Amino acid sequence: MPTSVAWGVWSESSLHNTRSWMPPPQVSLLSPLPTPAPTFSCLQLHRPIFLSTLRTHSSSSSSSSPASVWTSTSNPSPKVMVTRERGKNGKLIQALAEHGIDCLELPLIQHTRGPDMDMLCSVLSEDITFDWIVITSPESALVFLEAWTAAGNPNVNVGVVGAGTASIFEDVMQFSKRSLNVAFVPSQATGKVLASELPKKGIKCSVLYPASAKASNDIEEGLSNRGFEVTRLNTYTTVPVQHIDQMLLMQALSTPVVAVASPSAIRAWVKLISESMWCNHSVACIGETTALAAKTLGLQNVYYPTQPGLEGWVDGILEALGAHDHF
């Protein structure tokens, strides 16, 4: 059994292959208690990964080759299973294709409306001005934009957790006549860093925090401890998909690496397979939050990137594949 490895610090768990926001009339909405400090007996720090080394291994692959997604008639067998909502795996699939890696797309989760979605629209429609709107994932950004559009595009200042989330707002800012302004991105793409660095305007500073119902309390606790007045609204949630294609699932069981982007996805995966099969797969997580969830569930071969972003996630997948090939 190879030693489980993980490398790095907290990573933004929002590097989603998302649909782009379109200008009015609408944006479609598709669709953990704070984490304890990691015990590095479970999450061991791995040596730094040098990108030049990884790229040497893939030098024979053409960077212009099309993305490859496995189907029942595909050959050869896929090496990586991608698990996000259908339509949100494209960027990862393409990035891995540039390394000559075939993927199997098996969505494990889907997003649904949260209990506070209607309240978000009402709050944005009222004459209540928040100093900040804090957005911590691409899905949260899409949900917010739907409500913001329905509320008549009020003036808002937005703080986002990282570049992946900020990219969702790029199109809307071209049409909003400056009524929506992405005004803050933290130095590191994590909720805790965002909460510690968000600029405070005066003695009282109000924050509206539209979030997943399953998001941790790190944001509101961190901001409240600094004196912010925080209103959290649970505008969406993540649930397991209701149907899994059994042919794809059988193929997934022989895939050496499972790529997951949230604790919800890893929980859905372990419920699908027997515990005796867990050791057959390495798990490449988008960030440390998801990696800790995987370790808590009992998975052993867990990888996550030091630096937030798609490139770091791909590096983790390559490292997991490299370790698998040695055994």
N, C-alpha and C positions, 0 to 999 in steps of 0.2 A: 504494500500500500504506500503510495507516495505521500510524503509529508505535505500537509495542506499549507498553502501559502496565500498571503494577501499582502498587498503593498499599498501603503499610502495613508491619506487622511480623508476627511469627509469630502464627498463628491456630490455635486448637484444631481438630484435624482429627478431631473426633469429634461433630460436630453431626448426629447421625444421626436419621432418622425411624424410631425403633426401636419394636418391640413393647414393651409394658409388662411388668414382672415381675409374676407372679401368686404368691400364697402357695403353700406346699407343697401337693401333693407334688413338683412339679418346675417347672423353667424350661426351655423348649425352646431348644436350641442349633441354629440354622440354620447357621442357614442353614436408615535406610538407613544402615550406617556413618554417623557424624555428618556432617550436611550442611555443606559449606564455606560460608564467609560469602558472601552474594550479591554478584555483580558487577553493579552497577547500570547498566552499559552494556547488560545484558540485561534487568534488572528495574528500570525507571525509576520513581522516585517520582512519583506523580501528584498533582495538586492535591487538597486535601481535598474530599470530597463532602458537601454540606450536605443533610440529609434533607429540609428544607422544599422545596428545589429539585426533588428527585426526586419528592416527593409531589405537587407542582404538576402534573407531567406526567401523573399518574395520577388527577387529581381527578375525571375524568369516569367512572371505574370505581367501581362500587359495592363497598364493602368486604364486603357480605354476599353477593356473587355466589359461586356454587359453584365449587369447583376444576374446572379444565378440563383433561382429558387427551385427547390426540389419538388417534383410532382411524382405521381405513382409510376410514370414512365421514364423518369429521369435516371441518368447514369453519369457519373458514379454516385455513390451514396453520399448524403450531406454530412458535413463535419460539425455544424453548429445549428442548434435549434434556437430560433428567435421567437419571443413569446408575447410581445406587446399586442395591443389591439391591431386588428387587420387594418392596413393602410398606414401604420405608424412605424413599420420596420424597414421602410425603403432605404433610408440613409445608411443604416447599419449593414443591410444586405449588400448595398453597392460598395461600401468601404471594404467589406470582407472579400467581395468579388475581385477587388484590385489586388488582393493577396492570393488569388486563385482558390478561394474557399467557397464551397457551395453551402447554402443554407436551407434549412427546412423551416417554413413558417407555420407555427402552431400557436395561435393566439390563446392565451390562458385567462385573460381578464377583459372586462369591458367597463366603461364608465356609465353611470346613471345619474339622474338628477338627485341632488341632496335636499334635505328638508328646508333649507334656507334660501333656495334659489329664487322663489318669488319675493322674499323679503329683500334680497339684494337689489332687485329692480325697483322696489318701493323706496328703499333708502337712497338710491341714486337719483330718484325722481324728486325727492323732497329738497327743501332749502337747507339741507345740512351739508356743511362743507368739512371734509376731512383734509387734514394736512398731507396725509399720505394714503395711497392705496398700495398695499403690499401683496405682491403676486409671487408665488414660489414654485410654479410649475407651468409648462405650456398648456396643460389641460385647464388649469385654473385660469390662465389668461384667456382662453377661448370662451370659457363660461362667463367670465367677467365681461368680455366684449359683447356677448349676446345681451346681457342685462344693460350694459352701458348704452348700446344702440337703442334698445327699447325705451330707455329713459331719456332719450333725446340728446345724447352726446354731451353730457355736462362736463365742465372743466375739472380735470383731475390731474394730480401729480402722482406718478406711479414709481414705486421702487420694486425692482425685480431681483431675483436671487442670482441670476447668471445670464450668460449670452444666449443659451438655448431658449430661455423664457423671453428674453428681450426681443428675439427674432420674430416672435408672434405679433408684436406690435409694429413692426416695420411698415407694413402696408397701411394700417389704419392711420398712422401718423401723417401719411401723405394726403389723406382725405379729411382729417379732423380739424383743419384750420387751427392747429395748435391747441385745441381744447383738451387733448390728451398728450401728456408729456412724460416720457420715461426719463426721470430725473436722477435716478440712483441705481447703481450696481455695486455690490460690495467687493472688497478686495479678494475674497474667496467665495466660491459659489456654494455656500451652505446657509441654512436657516439661522444657525447660531451666530455666524459672522454678520449676516444681515442685521440681526437684532442688536448686535453690539455696535454697529457702525452707522445705522440709519441716522441722518442728521435730525437733530431736535430743534424745532423752531419755537423758541420761547419757553416759558415755564410749563404751559399746557400744550401738548401736541397730540392731535388725534389721529388714529390709524384705523382704517377699515381693512380687515384681513379676510378676504374670501378664500376658503380653503377646502381641501378634501376632508370629509368627515373622519377619515382615517389618519390624517396628518397628526404629527406629534404636537405637543404644547410648547415646543422650544421658542417659537416666534413670539406668541403672546406673553409668555413668562419672561423672556429676555427683554422685550420692550417695556412691559409693565414694571420690571425692576429698575428700569431707567427713568420711569416717570411718565411714560406714554399712556394715553387713554386708548385702549384697544377694543375694537368691536370685531369679534370673529363671527363669520357666517359660514356654515358648512353647506356649500353650494353644489357639491357633487360627491359621489363616492365611487369606489371601485369594487366590483363583484366578479366572481369567477364566471366564465362563459357557461352557458347552459348546455351546449352540445360540443363534444369533441369528436372529430372525425377519427374513427377507430383505425383506419388504414394508416393515417398520418401518425397516430399515437404509437402504433406498432413500429413504424420506422423511427420515431423519436427515441424509442428505447435503445436503439443501436447508435444513436448520435453521441459522440464523446463529450461535447460541451453544450451546456444549456446557458443561454444568455438571458439574464433577467434584469428588469429595470425598476422593480419595486418589491417590498415585502409581500404585497398581495399576490404577486406573480409566483414568488417562490413557495408561498403557502399553497397556492393552487396546484403547483407541480408535485409537491410531496404527497398531496391527497390523491393524486392520480396514479401513483406508482407504489409498489410495495416497498417497505423499508429495506428489504434485502437488495433492492436494486439501486439504492442511493449511492453506493460506492462505485457504481459503473459509470458515473458521470462527474465531470468537473462543472462547477457553477461559476460563470463569469458575471459578476455583478456590476451594475453601473456605478455604485458607490458604496461607502462603508455602512450606511444605514441598512441597505439591502443585504450586505455581507453579514452583518451582525444578526439579522433575522435568519439568514441561512444557517449560521452556526448555532443559534439558539434552537433551531429545529432539529439539529443533529447532523447536518451535512458536513463533510470533512474537507473536500478539495475545493476550497472557496478562494476566488481571486477577485480583486477590485483595484481600480487605478488610483495612483497618487494624484494626478491632475484631472480636474473635471473636464469633460468634453468627450466628443465622439472618438477622437484619436486615442485618448486614454483607455476608453472601454475596449476599443479594438486591440490595443496593446495587451490588455488583460486576457482577451480571448486567444490571442496568439500565444501568450505564455502558457495558458491552460492547454492548448493544443500541443505545444512543444513538450510539456511534461507528460501528456498522454502518450505521445509517440515514443517516449523513452521506456515505456512499460508495456 
